[in-house]
Amino acid sequence: MSRPARGSGALSAVRRLFAPHLLVAALVVTAAFTALGVGAIEGPRWLLVTGATSSAVVLAMFGVLGETAPEGGVAMSLRSGGPRAFAPAVVHSVRAVDTVTGLTADPQSLTSVFAFQLTVVPPDGSRPYRIQLRHPLDHQGLLHRTRAVVEYDPRQPWRVILPPYPPTPWLVRADNLDPETATTSTTLTTQGLPPGSPVLIASLLLATAATTTLLNLGLTP
């Protein structure tokens, strides 16, 4: 499978970084932190109270967002415009789980999804790794099969999906997969920063610069 050029991937990353909703969020968070910084250093008291309150709300929201991030061993979705490739996988188990509790549930329930325990065998020779995917549909009929084909991000291999119509050559490759490959697998942990971290870090840097500038120019209230 052909992969997008690195230049296009970098361009996509920049576009995501400057998405309108992220820019608005960064400006709001920057304003809250700037008010806190200026109020703490220069005053007046109302600015300190406003900044402290709004910053507390912002940090609480980021905390909630971080708690919704997938845990180690649970796959994340593919990045838009990011690199991707196919890989065969060994199916260990398929069960229906509740979307809230994660406990075994009735497959017919509207609040249940399928949880697939797989060992992905990267075609580049990397060590096989075990991961869990969740999806409301069993696209590849894995309830009755022991092999699957996944699509994953070679740079961030914890990003894995089950394509509904994998190419036939990869289906054949999966069917011929040696089951012993699963015995050397390792559990992959989610890496990288929690969701919302880029906005939070950028806002802290902008707030520091804005606070310094306002104080140096004497533009505080």
C-alpha positions in Angstrom: 0.0 0.0 0.0 1.4 3.4 -0.9 2.0 5.9 1.9 1.5 9.7 1.7 4.7 11.7 1.4 6.1 13.2 4.6 5.5 16.7 3.3 1.8 16.1 3.0 1.7 14.5 6.4 3.5 17.5 7.9 1.1 19.8 6.1 -1.9 17.9 7.5 -0.4 18.2 11.0 -0.1 22.0 10.6 -3.7 22.2 9.3 -4.9 20.3 12.3 -2.9 22.5 14.7 -4.4 25.7 13.3 -8.0 24.3 13.0 -10.5 27.1 13.9 -11.9 25.4 17.0 -8.4 24.7 18.3 -7.4 28.4 17.8 -10.5 29.6 19.6 -9.8 27.2 22.5 -6.2 28.3 22.7 -7.2 32.0 22.8 -9.7 31.4 25.5 -7.2 29.4 27.6 -4.5 32.0 27.0 -6.8 34.8 28.1 -7.5 32.9 31.4 -3.9 32.2 32.2 -2.9 35.7 31.2 -5.5 37.2 33.6 -4.2 35.0 36.3 -0.6 35.9 35.7 -1.2 39.7 35.5 -3.5 39.6 38.4 -1.1 37.7 40.6 1.9 40.0 39.8 0.3 43.4 39.2 -3.3 43.3 40.3 -6.0 44.4 40.6 -7.7 41.9 42.8 -10.7 41.4 40.5 -8.4 40.3 37.7 -6.7 37.8 40.0 -10.0 36.3 41.1 -11.3 36.2 37.5 -8.1 34.6 36.2 -7.9 32.1 39.0 -11.5 31.0 38.6 -11.4 30.7 34.8 -8.0 28.9 35.0 -9.4 26.4 37.5 -12.4 25.7 35.1 -10.0 25.3 32.2 -7.7 22.9 34.0 -10.7 20.9 35.2 -12.0 20.6 31.6 -8.5 19.4 30.4 -8.5 16.9 33.3 -11.8 15.4 32.2 -10.6 15.3 28.6 -7.4 13.5 29.6 -9.4 10.9 31.5 -11.3 10.0 28.4 -8.0 9.0 26.6 -7.7 5.3 25.7 -5.8 3.3 28.3 -2.7 1.3 27.5 -3.5 -1.7 25.2 -6.6 -0.1 23.7 -6.3 1.1 20.1 -6.8 4.7 19.1 -8.2 5.7 15.7 -6.0 6.6 12.8 -4.8 10.2 12.3 -6.4 12.0 9.4 -3.8 12.2 6.6 -1.3 10.1 8.6 0.7 7.2 7.3 -1.1 3.8 7.3 -0.5 0.2 6.2 -2.1 -3.2 6.4 -1.0 -6.0 8.7 -2.3 -9.5 9.5 -3.4 -10.3 13.0 -4.2 -13.2 15.2 -7.7 -13.1 16.8 -7.6 -14.1 20.5 -11.2 -13.3 21.5 -14.2 -11.4 20.5 -16.9 -10.3 22.9 -19.6 -7.7 23.3 -19.0 -5.2 26.1 -20.9 -2.3 27.5 -19.6 1.1 26.2 -19.8 2.6 29.8 -18.7 -0.2 32.2 -16.6 -2.3 29.8 -18.3 -5.4 31.2 -19.6 -8.3 29.0 -23.0 -7.3 27.6 -25.7 -8.5 25.2 -24.5 -8.1 21.6 -28.0 -7.0 20.7 -27.9 -4.1 23.2 -27.8 -0.6 21.8 -25.1 0.3 24.4 -22.7 -2.6 23.5 -19.8 -2.8 21.1 -17.5 -5.6 20.1 -14.1 -5.8 21.8 -11.5 -7.6 19.7 -8.3 -8.9 21.3 -5.7 -9.2 18.6 -2.0 -9.7 18.1 -0.9 -7.5 15.2 2.1 -8.7 13.2 3.7 -5.7 11.4 4.9 -6.6 7.9 8.1 -4.6 8.5 9.5 -7.2 10.8 8.7 -5.3 14.0 7.8 -7.3 17.1 4.1 -8.4 17.1 2.0 -6.6 19.7 -1.3 -7.3 21.4 -4.0 -4.7 21.4 -7.7 -4.3 21.9 -10.1 -2.7 19.4 -13.7 -1.8 19.9 -16.2 -1.4 17.1 -20.0 -1.6 17.0 -19.8 -4.0 14.0 -18.0 -7.2 13.4 -17.0 -6.2 9.8 -14.7 -9.2 9.1 -16.8 -11.9 10.8 -14.2 -12.4 13.5 -16.7 -14.2 15.8 -16.0 -17.2 13.6 -12.5 -16.6 12.5 -9.0 -16.7 14.1 -7.3 -14.3 11.6 -7.9 -10.7 10.7 -6.5 -7.8 8.7 -5.9 -4.5 10.4 -4.9 -1.1 9.2 -2.5 0.7 11.4 -0.1 3.7 11.7 3.5 2.5 11.3 4.7 5.6 13.2 2.2 5.2 16.0 1.3 1.5 16.0 -1.2 1.9 18.8 -3.5 3.5 16.2 -5.3 0.5 14.7 -8.6 0.0 13.0 -10.4 -3.0 11.4 -11.1 -2.1 7.8 -14.5 -3.5 6.5 -13.1 -4.6 3.1 -9.4 -5.5 3.4 -7.5 -6.4 0.2 -7.7 -10.0 -0.8 -3.8 -10.5 -0.7 -3.8 -9.4 2.9 -6.6 -11.8 3.8 -4.6 -14.6 2.3 -1.6 -13.5 4.2 -3.5 -13.4 7.4 -4.9 -16.9 6.8 -1.4 -18.2 6.4 -0.1 -16.5 9.5 1.9 -18.7 11.8 0.1 -18.9 15.2 3.4 -19.0 17.0 4.0 -15.4 16.2 1.4 -14.5 18.8 3.5 -16.1 21.6 6.2 -13.5 21.1 3.9 -10.5 21.3 4.0 -7.6 23.8 1.2 -5.4 25.1 1.5 -2.0 23.5 0.9 1.1 25.6 -0.5 4.3 24.3 2.2 6.8 23.9 2.3 10.6 23.3 0.6 13.4 25.1 -3.0 13.2 26.4 -5.7 14.8 24.3 -5.8 18.5 24.6 -2.1 18.8 25.7 -0.9 20.7 22.6 -3.6 23.4 23.2 -2.7 23.6 26.9 1.1 23.8 26.2 0.6 26.4 23.5 -1.7 28.4 25.7 0.8 28.4 28.6 3.6 29.7 26.3 1.3 32.4 24.8 0.1 33.4 28.2 3.7 33.7 29.5 4.6 35.9 26.5 1.4 38.0 26.8 1.9 38.5 30.6 5.5 39.6 30.1 4.7 42.0 27.3 1.8 43.6 29.2 3.9 44.1 32.3 6.9 45.5 30.4 4.7 47.9 28.5 2.7 49.0 31.5 -0.6 48.0 29.9 -2.1 46.3 32.9 -5.4 47.6 34.4 
